[in-house]
């Protein structure tokens, strides 16, 4: 398929699904909602009898303390008073049995998640985890590229967790996700280098990763567990389960996993500068209960790779900024010395092309048009200047697909798919025009992105796509994107040139 540009596949429909108000939980744990001041139980999951040996209707309105072992109320109060944003599981004895629990605080109540799985609760669990991570931590720290860090993380996490497949998934500017690295069993389908549309992980789901570092589904064939009472008595509404790891899973996501032939999944966030950079996505063919030990591995590796990606990204930006600064300084020095704007373009080593990694440039200044490198023909430059003038461009203007915005650019996509226009005096059509050539881009999608959601005839019932086979899209008419650092330098250059020539005019 040949298209002019990428579409944004984070559809408005997917972005409005209220997944935090699903009002059921997964069956690998139980939930108790406690009134904040009295610690009376006001709402529970109907499987609470597994823990408290009483049915939900006999548990509600009882004091939570009557189900706790000796000293456990003090432990609970200590954890509740800490009010830490770090949701660290702790052991709590309920009706004579120890459970790993998670505690979340809201303005009106506490949410207590009770995990039925008890593996990994021994005193040496953290030591075991650390031993399994030592090699991975050292290897990741030595990585010099994000790609290397992704490959090592996928390999080491698969080894430690036992999942059938582990992928490192990076979001692009439109929230489509690309699989950078993958470790898998031979019978698992490979998605390496595939791109998945943003609607696969819509905005509400992405937002929840800021509240929960991971999303775990040990068995997508689970029977959803309802809450009793259905309506929270304090809020008179469905309870907000955003903070809960055992929050139920939407039917469309369950179907999505089944279409992938996946039964268990675990996704862990990767943050960079406090923004969602990507995910560690793990799949398993059969049900996979998760121990506390394995959860710790996921959270630790998530933090480690997030820190490493931050460091590598900052280093890349530092190198780029230093290069830009050196070239920018050379241009400014030349203009100061010669009072000539065209010199940096016309010299044997055109600095302005190096500054912006460009293929060609045109300076329209004082009635002249001077070009260097691979640029559109002169008659097209005239049309482009008229178009820019009509747009009343006063600050830098950029696009990596000029033909998408200006019909006349279709004829010179090879030399001018990308444009950075720096106004000198836009009222007189004086600009520096920086061009980047067309770069044919190929995206290997995991299934046809146009079929990301399939509606039935009633236009109410919908399904995720059924196939994740390679679907190749070729995008023409685009250049390499302009980096933020380049745009910052362009703005500085515009300001300097305008001030410089304004000052010279005033001094005459």
C-alpha positions in Angstrom: 0.0 0.0 0.0 1.4 3.4 -1.0 0.3 6.4 0.9 1.4 10.0 1.3 1.6 9.9 5.0 0.9 7.9 8.2 -2.5 8.1 9.6 -3.1 8.5 13.3 -4.7 5.3 14.5 -5.5 6.4 18.1 -9.1 6.7 17.2 -11.5 8.9 19.1 -13.7 5.8 19.8 -10.9 3.9 21.4 -9.8 6.9 23.3 -13.2 7.3 25.1 -13.6 3.8 26.5 -14.0 4.1 30.4 -11.8 1.1 31.2 -11.2 2.4 34.8 -14.9 2.0 35.6 -15.2 -1.6 34.5 -16.5 -2.6 38.0 -15.3 -6.2 38.0 -11.9 -7.7 39.0 -9.9 -10.6 37.8 -10.2 -13.9 39.7 -6.6 -14.3 40.9 -7.3 -12.0 43.9 -10.0 -10.4 46.0 -10.8 -6.8 46.7 -12.0 -5.1 49.9 -13.1 -1.4 50.1 -12.7 0.1 53.6 -14.2 3.2 55.0 -11.2 5.5 55.7 -11.9 6.5 59.3 -13.6 3.5 60.8 -12.0 0.8 58.6 -15.4 -0.8 58.2 -15.8 -2.9 55.1 -18.2 -1.1 52.7 -17.7 -3.1 49.5 -16.0 -6.4 48.5 -15.6 -8.7 45.5 -18.0 -11.6 45.7 -15.1 -14.1 46.0 -14.1 -12.6 49.4 -15.3 -15.8 51.0 -12.1 -17.4 49.8 -10.2 -15.1 52.2 -12.7 -14.3 55.0 -14.8 -17.5 55.0 -18.0 -15.5 54.9 -20.1 -14.6 51.9 -19.9 -11.0 50.6 -23.2 -9.9 52.1 -22.0 -11.1 55.6 -18.7 -9.3 55.3 -20.0 -5.9 54.2 -20.5 -3.5 57.2 -18.2 -5.5 59.4 -15.1 -4.0 61.0 -12.0 -5.1 59.0 -10.2 -5.8 62.3 -12.3 -8.8 63.1 -10.7 -10.7 60.2 -7.1 -9.9 61.1 -4.6 -11.8 63.1 -2.7 -10.5 66.1 -0.7 -7.4 65.5 -2.1 -7.1 61.9 -4.3 -4.1 62.5 -1.2 -2.1 63.7 0.7 -3.2 60.6 -2.2 -2.2 58.4 -2.5 1.3 60.1 1.3 1.8 59.7 1.1 1.1 56.0 -2.0 3.3 55.6 -0.5 6.2 57.5 2.7 6.0 55.3 0.7 7.3 52.3 3.5 6.4 50.0 3.0 6.7 46.3 5.2 3.6 45.9 2.7 0.8 46.1 4.8 -1.9 47.8 3.1 -5.2 48.5 3.2 -6.5 52.1 2.2 -9.6 53.9 -1.0 -9.5 55.9 -2.5 -12.3 58.0 -6.3 -12.6 57.3 -8.2 -15.4 59.0 -5.0 -17.3 59.8 -3.4 -17.2 56.4 -0.8 -14.8 55.0 -1.5 -13.0 51.8 0.4 -10.5 49.7 -1.7 -7.4 49.6 -1.6 -3.9 48.0 -3.1 -0.9 49.6 -4.4 2.2 47.8 -5.7 5.3 49.3 -8.5 7.6 48.0 -10.1 10.7 49.6 -12.9 8.5 51.1 -11.8 5.0 51.3 -9.0 2.4 51.2 -8.8 -0.2 48.4 -7.2 -3.4 49.5 -6.1 -5.9 46.9 -5.5 -9.5 48.2 -3.5 -11.8 46.0 -4.3 -15.5 46.2 -0.9 -16.6 44.8 1.6 -17.2 47.6 4.8 -18.2 45.7 7.9 -16.2 46.4 7.0 -15.2 49.9 10.1 -16.7 51.6 12.7 -14.6 53.4 15.2 -15.1 50.7 13.0 -13.9 47.8 14.7 -10.6 47.3 18.1 -12.2 47.4 17.0 -14.6 44.7 15.6 -11.8 42.6 18.8 -9.8 43.0 20.9 -12.7 42.0 18.9 -13.3 38.8 19.1 -9.6 38.0 22.8 -8.9 38.7 24.0 -10.0 35.2 21.2 -8.2 33.5 21.8 -4.9 35.4 25.5 -5.0 34.6 24.9 -5.7 30.9 22.3 -3.0 30.5 24.5 -0.5 32.2 27.3 -1.2 29.6 24.9 -0.6 26.7 25.8 2.3 24.4 22.6 2.3 22.4 18.9 2.0 23.2 18.6 -0.9 20.8 21.3 -2.8 22.7 19.6 -2.1 26.0 16.2 -3.3 24.6 17.7 -6.6 23.3 19.4 -7.4 26.6 16.3 -6.5 28.6 14.1 -8.8 26.5 16.6 -11.6 26.8 17.2 -11.4 30.5 13.6 -10.9 31.4 12.5 -13.9 29.4 15.1 -15.9 31.2 14.0 -14.7 34.6 10.2 -14.7 34.1 9.7 -17.8 32.0 7.2 -16.1 29.6 7.0 -17.6 26.1 7.7 -14.2 24.6 9.1 -10.9 25.8 9.0 -7.7 23.6 10.3 -4.2 24.0 7.8 -1.9 22.5 8.5 1.8 21.7 5.8 4.5 21.0 6.2 6.9 18.2 4.9 10.5 18.0 1.4 9.2 17.1 1.4 6.5 19.8 1.8 3.6 17.4 4.1 1.0 18.9 7.2 -0.5 17.3 8.7 -3.8 18.6 12.4 -3.0 19.0 13.5 -6.3 20.5 12.0 -9.7 21.1 12.9 -13.0 22.8 10.5 -15.9 22.1 9.9 -19.6 22.1 10.1 -21.1 18.5 6.3 -21.7 18.4 5.4 -18.1 19.2 4.8 -15.8 16.3 7.4 -13.2 15.8 6.5 -9.5 15.9 10.0 -8.1 15.7 10.1 -4.7 13.9 6.3 -4.8 13.6 4.4 -1.6 14.3 1.0 -1.8 16.1 -1.6 1.0 15.8 -2.2 3.3 18.7 -5.7 2.0 19.1 -4.2 -1.3 20.4 -3.2 0.6 23.5 -5.6 3.5 23.5 -5.1 6.7 25.6 -7.1 5.5 28.6 -5.0 2.4 28.9 -1.8 4.4 28.4 -2.8 6.9 31.1 -3.3 4.1 33.6 0.4 3.1 33.3 1.2 6.4 35.1 -0.8 5.0 38.1 0.3 1.3 37.8 3.7 0.3 36.6 2.4 -2.9 35.2 -0.7 -4.7 33.9 -0.9 -8.4 34.6 -3.5 -10.9 33.2 -2.6 -14.4 34.4 -5.5 -16.1 32.5 -7.6 -14.3 29.9 -10.2 -17.1 30.3 -11.0 -16.0 33.8 -14.5 -15.5 35.0 -15.0 -11.8 35.9 -15.7 -11.3 39.6 -18.4 -8.8 40.5 -18.5 -6.4 43.4 -21.0 -6.3 46.2 -22.8 -4.0 46.4 -22.5 -3.1 42.8 -22.7 0.7 43.5 -20.1 2.1 45.9 -22.2 3.3 48.9 -19.9 6.3 49.5 -19.8 7.7 45.9 -23.1 6.3 44.7 -21.3 5.3 41.5 -19.2 2.5 40.0 -15.9 2.4 41.9 -12.8 3.8 40.2 -10.4 0.9 39.9 -7.6 2.9 38.2 -5.1 2.1 40.9 -5.9 -1.7 41.1 -3.7 -4.3 39.5 -6.5 -6.9 39.7 -8.9 -4.5 37.8 -11.0 -6.5 35.3 -10.1 -6.6 31.6 -12.3 -5.2 28.9 -14.0 -7.8 26.6 -12.4 -6.4 23.5 -8.9 -6.7 25.0 -9.6 -10.3 26.0 -10.7 -11.0 22.4 -7.5 -9.3 21.2 -5.3 -11.6 23.3 -7.2 -14.7 22.1 -6.8 -13.6 18.5 -3.1 -13.5 19.2 -3.3 -17.0 20.7 -2.2 -15.6 24.1 -3.6 -16.7 27.4 -1.5 -14.7 29.9 0.1 -11.3 29.5 2.2 -8.9 31.5 3.0 -5.3 30.3 5.3 -3.0 32.2 5.8 0.6 31.5 9.1 2.3 30.4 9.2 6.0 31.3 11.6 8.6 29.9 11.5 12.1 31.4 8.3 11.1 33.2 6.6 10.3 29.9 5.5 6.9 28.7 8.2 5.9 26.3 7.2 2.3 25.7 6.3 -1.0 27.3 7.9 -4.4 28.2 5.2 -6.7 26.8 5.1 -10.4 27.7 2.9 -13.2 26.3 2.3 -16.8 27.4 0.4 -19.5 25.7 -1.0 -21.0 28.9 -2.2 -19.6 32.3 0.7 -18.1 34.3 0.2 -17.2 37.9 2.6 -14.5 38.9 4.6 -14.7 42.1 5.7 -11.6 44.1 9.3 -12.5 43.2 8.5 -12.2 39.5 6.6 -8.9 40.0 9.7 -7.5 41.6 11.8 -8.5 38.7 9.5 -6.7 36.3 9.4 -3.5 38.4 13.1 -3.5 38.9 14.0 -4.1 35.3 11.4 -1.5 34.3 13.1 1.1 36.5 16.6 0.1 35.2 15.8 0.3 31.5 13.9 3.5 32.1 16.9 5.0 33.7 19.2 3.7 31.0 17.0 5.0 28.2 16.9 8.4 30.0 20.7 8.5 30.1 21.2 7.4 26.5 18.6 9.9 25.3 20.2 12.7 27.2 23.6 11.8 25.8 22.3 11.7 22.2 20.8 15.1 22.8 24.0 16.4 24.3 26.0 15.2 21.3 23.5 16.7 18.9 23.3 20.0 20.7 27.1 20.3 20.8 27.3 19.7 17.0 24.5 22.2 16.4 26.2 24.8 18.6 29.5 24.5 16.8 28.0 24.9 13.3 25.6 27.6 14.5 28.6 29.6 16.0 30.5 29.3 12.7 27.5 30.8 10.8 27.0 33.6 13.3 30.7 34.4 13.2 30.7 34.6 9.4 27.7 36.9 9.3 29.3 39.2 11.9 32.6 39.3 10.0 31.3 39.7 6.5 27.8 41.1 7.0 26.9 38.6 4.3 24.0 36.1 4.7 24.8 34.0 1.6 28.4 33.1 2.5 27.5 30.1 4.8 25.3 28.7 2.0 27.6 29.4 -1.0 30.9 28.3 0.5 32.5 25.0 -0.5 31.4 23.5 2.8 27.9 25.0 3.2 27.5 25.3 7.0 23.7 25.7 6.8 23.3 22.3 5.2 25.4 20.7 7.9 23.5 22.5 10.6 20.1 21.1 9.5 21.2 17.8 7.8 19.6 19.2 4.7 19.9 18.4 1.0 19.6 21.9 -0.3 18.9 25.5 0.7 17.6 28.7 -0.8 18.1 32.2 0.5 15.6 34.8 -0.7 17.0 38.1 0.5 17.1 41.7 -0.9 15.7 40.7 -4.2 18.1 37.8 -4.8 17.6 34.0 -4.6 20.7 32.0 -4.0 20.7 28.3 -3.8 23.0 25.4 -3.0 22.6 21.7 -3.1 19.5 19.8 -4.3 16.6 22.3 -4.4 13.3 22.6 -6.4 13.5 24.5 -9.7 13.4 28.4 -9.5 9.8 28.7 -10.8 8.6 26.4 -8.0 10.6 28.4 -5.4 8.7 31.5 -6.5 5.3 29.7 -6.0 6.5 28.4 -2.6 7.5 31.9 -1.5 4.1 33.3 -2.5 2.4 30.5 -0.6 4.4 31.1 2.6 3.8 34.9 2.2 0.0 34.2 2.0 0.2 32.2 5.2 1.8 35.2 7.0 4.6 33.1 8.4 6.4 35.0 11.1 8.1 32.2 13.0 9.9 29.1 11.7 7.7 26.8 9.7 8.4 23.1 9.3 6.9 20.0 7.7 8.3 16.6 6.7 5.6 16.3 4.0 5.3 19.5 2.1 3.2 18.0 -0.6 0.5 17.2 2.0 0.2 20.9 2.8 1.1 22.6 -0.5 -0.2 21.0 -3.7 2.5 22.6 -5.8 5.2 20.6 -3.9 4.0 17.3 -5.5 6.2 17.9 -8.5 9.5 18.2 -6.5 9.0 15.6 -3.7 12.4 14.0 -4.5 14.2 17.2 -3.5 11.7 19.0 -1.3 9.5 16.7 0.7 10.8 18.3 3.9 10.8 22.1 4.5 12.2 24.3 7.2 11.3 27.9 6.4 13.0 30.6 8.4 11.5 34.1 7.9 13.9 37.0 7.5 11.3 39.5 6.5 8.1 37.6 5.6 6.3 40.8 4.4 8.9 41.0 1.6 9.0 37.3 1.0 12.5 37.0 2.4 13.2 33.5 3.8 15.8 30.9 4.3 14.4 27.7 2.9 15.9 24.5 4.0 15.0 21.3 2.0 15.2 17.7 2.9 14.8 15.0 0.2 12.1 12.3 0.0 12.8 9.2 2.0 10.5 6.3 1.1 9.4 4.8 4.4 8.2 1.3 4.8 6.2 0.3 7.9 5.6 -3.4 8.7 2.3 -3.4 10.6 1.1 -6.2 12.8 -2.1 -6.7 10.8 -4.0 -4.2 8.6 -4.2 -1.0 10.8 -7.4 0.0 8.8 -9.0 -3.1 10.4 -8.0 -2.2 13.9 -11.7 -2.3 15.0 -14.4 -4.2 13.2 -18.1 -3.3 13.9 -20.9 -5.7 13.4 -24.0 -4.7 11.4 -25.7 -3.2 14.5 -22.7 -0.7 14.7 -22.7 -1.2 18.5 -20.9 -4.6 18.9 -17.2 -4.4 17.9 -14.2 -6.6 17.8 -10.4 -6.2 17.5 -8.8 -7.3 14.3 -8.4 -11.0 13.8 -5.0 -11.1 12.0 -1.6 -9.9 13.1 0.2 -11.1 10.0 2.6 -8.7 8.2 0.8 -5.9 6.4 3.4 -3.7 4.7 2.7 0.0 4.0 4.9 2.2 1.9 4.8 5.9 2.6 6.1 8.3 0.0 6.3 12.1 -0.1 8.0 12.4 3.4 11.4 13.3 4.6 13.2 12.5 7.8 11.5 14.4 10.6 12.9 17.7 12.0 14.3 17.3 15.6 13.3 19.6 18.4 16.9 20.6 18.9 17.1 21.7 15.2 14.0 23.7 15.5 15.4 25.5 18.6 18.5 26.4 16.6 16.4 27.6 13.7 14.5 29.9 16.0 17.8 31.3 17.4 19.1 31.8 13.9 16.0 33.7 12.8 16.2 35.9 15.9 19.9 36.6 15.3 19.6 37.4 11.6 16.6 39.7 12.1 18.3 41.6 15.0 21.6 41.8 13.1 20.2 43.2 9.9 17.7 45.5 11.8 20.7 46.9 13.7 22.8 47.4 10.6 19.8 49.2 8.9 19.4 51.5 11.9 23.1 52.3 12.0 23.2 53.5 8.4 
